[in-house]
């Protein structure tokens, strides 16, 4: 198995040469004094060292050993506790946190790169700080000042971790039917009772305390999702002096035996009159939790990019070393019995598909992160509103399209290895198992597609979609005479028109038949993702072209050739997707239940 290496050159290329991240940071009041190019570069460099030197070496052993449960306590795999302490002491948990409570205040466009390295090196471990950061975000946005002052500093510094407790045995996507109850106490706290399942890092031995954000219903709550409230429930109660007090009545009943991410504890959590504190307003907990959920959905997309990068690195190293048969154009390595498999066209097809989607996905994450930074830090109300709309539109695409392509990439990487890809020691089968969950948790990818098509497109008559379409169209109009991108502007314009046409057709069709939304959703999300990747690949070509002529490293020339492969061999899939969408949902909705067999 190849050693993980942080893709720092590509990250710097995106931040500095594509998106001018330092320029954006300097223009936003909340960032101008907290980050500069030198600081950002130092953060990337150090994060790469931790990912490669601390987290990657315990990834496979963590999978093999797994977390262990005994009498309600969870023990993490060897090395995880020490790695967590190193991670926390470096300030990495609070990298994007509010400096007023001990965070570092870094922009998401930078934090996202760090998160990718952590997830690519060790996804099971990376889930813990990812969930803590999400819990901090929800608490910061909706909690009282008292709760924020009490909990955020120790969560930012990693002394305490966070968990998100939504799902129940009978309630997954339909959270309106949860049964967990919250009874008011005389002291302003609440007694929480119920059971939650699939709680990632709900119990472990790495942090001193675990802060659960729990969805529950008050006694007089209205039915459905409008009756959900959000509560902060610590594993250990916290005294007035911020020291740990008594153990709360929250316990881990068991660990799930699951397909992948074995190094991460996926818990059944039981609450038996556990003390909790209301976060936000009564009966508005779902809105508060979605602050965290949307962060986690982008985080899951980042997980996918990290896994895809790891798979590509492994497969590329293997393809360069494994010798098998001769090149169809004659021996390339005549001194040996066979040529390395990288000479074969089909292996190149696999590697280039992996490379094209992985680098395109990283660019997409950075693109979304910049809109997040704009939404968070811009002072102009119109700019904030536009950024909020873009984030709402792009988040389900980032979660679903990127994780679908990530699993494809991991499976392709396994295929490059042939039989060795099916064997544990090479690491590829673990990547396939680990990455599979990214299509499921934080809302399945089908739900993401429905969210995109139903809420973000049809639900507002295409208003959010126009923001994206105008962004791409403005780029096309501004750069159509640039010789560096002359070969790509017309295909980009064509795929944008294709996406715009089917957007309009689904909006019209859904007016008379709401089932058309679900029928089109998954294909539409894929078409949207391909369009976004095409847009970003053209921008990468424009930045790489001037430097390609004198490029001796292969980085810039590789960018140009990967873009050519994407437009020649991947983007044509958009034609089939558009045709499928236009054909509507009659063929799937015409079935009676008995006709399924």
URZI-V294204 format. One record per residue. N is the residue number from 1. RES is the residue in one small letter. PSI is psi in whole degrees, -180 to 180 (NA if undefined). Layout:
BEGIN
((N | RES | PSI) (N | RES | PSI))
END
This chain:
BEGIN
((1 | x | 131) (2 | x | 148) (3 | x | 144) (4 | x | 134) (5 | x | 126) (6 | x | 132) (7 | x | 60) (8 | x | -38) (9 | x | -42) (10 | x | -38) (11 | x | -43) (12 | x | -38) (13 | x | -47) (14 | x | -50) (15 | x | -42) (16 | x | -34) (17 | x | -21) (18 | x | -54) (19 | x | -3) (20 | x | 53) (21 | x | -43) (22 | x | -35) (23 | x | -41) (24 | x | -45) (25 | x | -42) (26 | x | -26) (27 | x | -12) (28 | x | 122) (29 | x | -38) (30 | x | -10) (31 | x | -21) (32 | x | -28) (33 | x | -6) (34 | x | -20) (35 | x | 140) (36 | x | 170) (37 | x | -37) (38 | x | -43) (39 | x | -45) (40 | x | -43) (41 | x | -39) (42 | x | -38) (43 | x | -46) (44 | x | -45) (45 | x | -47) (46 | x | -39) (47 | x | -40) (48 | x | -38) (49 | x | -43) (50 | x | -43) (51 | x | -48) (52 | x | -37) (53 | x | -24) (54 | x | -45) (55 | x | -45) (56 | x | -39) (57 | x | -20) (58 | x | 10) (59 | x | -53) (60 | x | -41) (61 | x | -35) (62 | x | -37) (63 | x | -42) (64 | x | -38) (65 | x | -45) (66 | x | 173) (67 | x | 148) (68 | x | 137) (69 | x | 134) (70 | x | 123) (71 | x | 42) (72 | x | -8) (73 | x | 146) (74 | x | 128) (75 | x | 130) (76 | x | 163) (77 | x | 159) (78 | x | 132) (79 | x | -19) (80 | x | -43) (81 | x | -43) (82 | x | -40) (83 | x | -39) (84 | x | -41) (85 | x | -42) (86 | x | -44) (87 | x | -47) (88 | x | -43) (89 | x | -26) (90 | x | -4) (91 | x | 14) (92 | x | -29) (93 | x | -40) (94 | x | 24) (95 | x | -42) (96 | x | 8) (97 | x | 164) (98 | x | 122) (99 | x | -23) (100 | x | -18) (101 | x | 18) (102 | x | 0) (103 | x | 174) (104 | x | -13) (105 | x | 27) (106 | x | 151) (107 | x | 154) (108 | x | -31) (109 | x | -28) (110 | x | -45) (111 | x | -38) (112 | x | -35) (113 | x | -41) (114 | x | -44) (115 | x | -40) (116 | x | -42) (117 | x | -44) (118 | x | -43) (119 | x | -38) (120 | x | -33) (121 | x | -36) (122 | x | 89) (123 | x | -41) (124 | x | -46) (125 | x | -45) (126 | x | -22) (127 | x | -32) (128 | x | -57) (129 | x | -28) (130 | x | -45) (131 | x | -36) (132 | x | -46) (133 | x | -39) (134 | x | -41) (135 | x | -40) (136 | x | -40) (137 | x | -45) (138 | x | -43) (139 | x | -42) (140 | x | -38) (141 | x | -31) (142 | x | -14) (143 | x | 160) (144 | x | 161) (145 | x | -36) (146 | x | -45) (147 | x | -41) (148 | x | -44) (149 | x | -30) (150 | x | -36) (151 | x | -35) (152 | x | -44) (153 | x | -43) (154 | x | -20) (155 | x | -41) (156 | x | -38) (157 | x | 2) (158 | x | -2) (159 | x | -39) (160 | x | 146) (161 | x | 173) (162 | x | 157) (163 | x | 156) (164 | x | 118) (165 | x | 95) (166 | x | -58) (167 | x | 143) (168 | x | 164) (169 | x | -32) (170 | x | -3) (171 | x | 107) (172 | x | -95) (173 | x | -36) (174 | x | 78) (175 | x | -15) (176 | x | -16) (177 | x | 20) (178 | x | 155) (179 | x | -8) (180 | x | 133) (181 | x | 151) (182 | x | 119) (183 | x | 130) (184 | x | 140) (185 | x | 163) (186 | x | -24) (187 | x | 10) (188 | x | -10) (189 | x | -179) (190 | x | 151) (191 | x | 118) (192 | x | 129) (193 | x | 134) (194 | x | -175) (195 | x | 135) (196 | x | 146) (197 | x | 165) (198 | x | 38) (199 | x | 105) (200 | x | 128) (201 | x | 38) (202 | x | -22) (203 | x | 138) (204 | x | 177) (205 | x | 15) (206 | x | -33) (207 | x | 157) (208 | x | -33) (209 | x | 154) (210 | x | 124) (211 | x | 110) (212 | x | 133) (213 | x | 114) (214 | x | 131) (215 | x | 131) (216 | x | 170) (217 | x | 135) (218 | x | 161) (219 | x | -36) (220 | x | 21) (221 | x | 142) (222 | x | 160) (223 | x | 156) (224 | x | -167) (225 | x | -21) (226 | x | -3) (227 | x | 20) (228 | x | 134) (229 | x | 161) (230 | x | 135) (231 | x | 144) (232 | x | 120) (233 | x | 106) (234 | x | 150) (235 | x | -45) (236 | x | 135) (237 | x | 155) (238 | x | 126) (239 | x | 171) (240 | x | -31) (241 | x | 13) (242 | x | 7) (243 | x | 162) (244 | x | 138) (245 | x | -139) (246 | x | 153) (247 | x | 129) (248 | x | 163) (249 | x | 56) (250 | x | 131) (251 | x | 157) (252 | x | 117) (253 | x | -25) (254 | x | 170) (255 | x | 142) (256 | x | 139) (257 | x | 109) (258 | x | 172) (259 | x | -41) (260 | x | -162) (261 | x | 49) (262 | x | -26) (263 | x | -7) (264 | x | 137) (265 | x | 118) (266 | x | 110) (267 | x | 150) (268 | x | 119) (269 | x | 131) (270 | x | 133) (271 | x | 122) (272 | x | 83) (273 | x | 42) (274 | x | 143) (275 | x | 132) (276 | x | 167) (277 | x | 136) (278 | x | 133) (279 | x | 117) (280 | x | -158) (281 | x | 153) (282 | x | 142) (283 | x | 13) (284 | x | 30) (285 | x | -29) (286 | x | -40) (287 | x | -42) (288 | x | -41) (289 | x | -31) (290 | x | -20) (291 | x | -43) (292 | x | -42) (293 | x | -43) (294 | x | -36) (295 | x | -45) (296 | x | -33) (297 | x | -42) (298 | x | -39) (299 | x | -37) (300 | x | -38) (301 | x | -41) (302 | x | -40) (303 | x | -45) (304 | x | -43) (305 | x | -42) (306 | x | -44) (307 | x | -40) (308 | x | -41) (309 | x | -44) (310 | x | -43) (311 | x | -43) (312 | x | -44) (313 | x | -45) (314 | x | -48) (315 | x | -40) (316 | x | -44) (317 | x | -42) (318 | x | -43) (319 | x | -28) (320 | x | -26) (321 | x | -35) (322 | x | 122) (323 | x | 136) (324 | x | 118) (325 | x | -180) (326 | x | 153) (327 | x | 144) (328 | x | -16) (329 | x | 14) (330 | x | 161) (331 | x | 130) (332 | x | -16) (333 | x | 69) (334 | x | -20) (335 | x | -9) (336 | x | 169) (337 | x | -26) (338 | x | 172) (339 | x | 156) (340 | x | 146) (341 | x | -12) (342 | x | -15) (343 | x | -18) (344 | x | 135) (345 | x | -42) (346 | x | -34) (347 | x | -40) (348 | x | -39) (349 | x | -47) (350 | x | -47) (351 | x | -41) (352 | x | -33) (353 | x | -41) (354 | x | -48) (355 | x | -45) (356 | x | -46) (357 | x | -37) (358 | x | -47) (359 | x | -35) (360 | x | -39) (361 | x | -41) (362 | x | -40) (363 | x | -39) (364 | x | -43) (365 | x | -43) (366 | x | -37) (367 | x | -48) (368 | x | -42) (369 | x | -36) (370 | x | -36) (371 | x | -36) (372 | x | -44) (373 | x | -40) (374 | x | -43) (375 | x | -35) (376 | x | -38) (377 | x | -16) (378 | x | 145) (379 | x | -27) (380 | x | 122) (381 | x | -38) (382 | x | -41) (383 | x | -39) (384 | x | -42) (385 | x | -43) (386 | x | -45) (387 | x | -41) (388 | x | -42) (389 | x | -41) (390 | x | -42) (391 | x | -44) (392 | x | -42) (393 | x | -43) (394 | x | -22) (395 | x | -49) (396 | x | -30) (397 | x | -43) (398 | x | -41) (399 | x | -49) (400 | x | -52) (401 | x | -43) (402 | x | -34) (403 | x | -33) (404 | x | -46) (405 | x | -31) (406 | x | -45) (407 | x | -41) (408 | x | -46) (409 | x | -39) (410 | x | -39) (411 | x | -42) (412 | x | -42) (413 | x | -40) (414 | x | -38) (415 | x | -36) (416 | x | -37) (417 | x | -18) (418 | x | -136) (419 | x | -34) (420 | x | -25) (421 | x | -18) (422 | x | -5) (423 | x | 137) (424 | x | -41) (425 | x | -23) (426 | x | -14) (427 | x | -14) (428 | x | -37) (429 | x | -31) (430 | x | -42) (431 | x | -40) (432 | x | -46) (433 | x | -44) (434 | x | -43) (435 | x | -23) (436 | x | -34) (437 | x | -25) (438 | x | -21) (439 | x | -8) (440 | x | -52) (441 | x | 167) (442 | x | 34) (443 | x | 115) (444 | x | 160) (445 | x | -27) (446 | x | -39) (447 | x | -39) (448 | x | -42) (449 | x | -40) (450 | x | -38) (451 | x | -45) (452 | x | -54) (453 | x | -44) (454 | x | -56) (455 | x | -45) (456 | x | -17) (457 | x | -69) (458 | x | -39) (459 | x | -29) (460 | x | 25) (461 | x | 27) (462 | x | 11) (463 | x | -48) (464 | x | -40) (465 | x | -39) (466 | x | -31) (467 | x | -47) (468 | x | -46) (469 | x | -39) (470 | x | -36) (471 | x | -45) (472 | x | -44) (473 | x | -40) (474 | x | -39) (475 | x | -45) (476 | x | -47) (477 | x | -35) (478 | x | -21) (479 | x | 12) (480 | x | -17) (481 | x | 6) (482 | x | 117) (483 | x | -24) (484 | x | -31) (485 | x | 18) (486 | x | -36) (487 | x | -10) (488 | x | -20) (489 | x | -45) (490 | x | -46) (491 | x | -33) (492 | x | -44) (493 | x | -37) (494 | x | -43) (495 | x | -33) (496 | x | -42) (497 | x | -40) (498 | x | -48) (499 | x | -41) (500 | x | -40) (501 | x | -46) (502 | x | -28) (503 | x | -48) (504 | x | -40) (505 | x | -38) (506 | x | -40) (507 | x | -43) (508 | x | -44) (509 | x | -37) (510 | x | -22) (511 | x | -32) (512 | x | -16) (513 | x | 96) (514 | x | -23) (515 | x | -19) (516 | x | -25) (517 | x | -52) (518 | x | -33) (519 | x | -34) (520 | x | -18) (521 | x | -53) (522 | x | -45) (523 | x | -37) (524 | x | -43) (525 | x | -41) (526 | x | -41) (527 | x | -41) (528 | x | -46) (529 | x | -43) (530 | x | -39) (531 | x | -44) (532 | x | -43) (533 | x | -41) (534 | x | -45) (535 | x | -46) (536 | x | -31) (537 | x | -36) (538 | x | -41) (539 | x | -35) (540 | x | -38) (541 | x | -45) (542 | x | -38) (543 | x | -34) (544 | x | -33) (545 | x | -46) (546 | x | -23) (547 | x | -5) (548 | x | -32) (549 | x | -39) (550 | x | 21) (551 | x | 118) (552 | x | -11) (553 | x | -24) (554 | x | -4) (555 | x | -52) (556 | x | -41) (557 | x | -35) (558 | x | -36) (559 | x | -46) (560 | x | -41) (561 | x | -32) (562 | x | -40) (563 | x | -42) (564 | x | -43) (565 | x | -44) (566 | x | -48) (567 | x | -32) (568 | x | -39) (569 | x | -16) (570 | x | -49) (571 | x | -31) (572 | x | -18) (573 | x | -23) (574 | x | -30) (575 | x | -46) (576 | x | -40) (577 | x | -44) (578 | x | -40) (579 | x | -41) (580 | x | -44) (581 | x | -45) (582 | x | -27) (583 | x | -12) (584 | x | -175) (585 | x | 8) (586 | x | -40) (587 | x | -25) (588 | x | -28) (589 | x | -10) (590 | x | -17) (591 | x | 133) (592 | x | 156) (593 | x | -40) (594 | x | -25) (595 | x | -7) (596 | x | -13) (597 | x | NA))
END
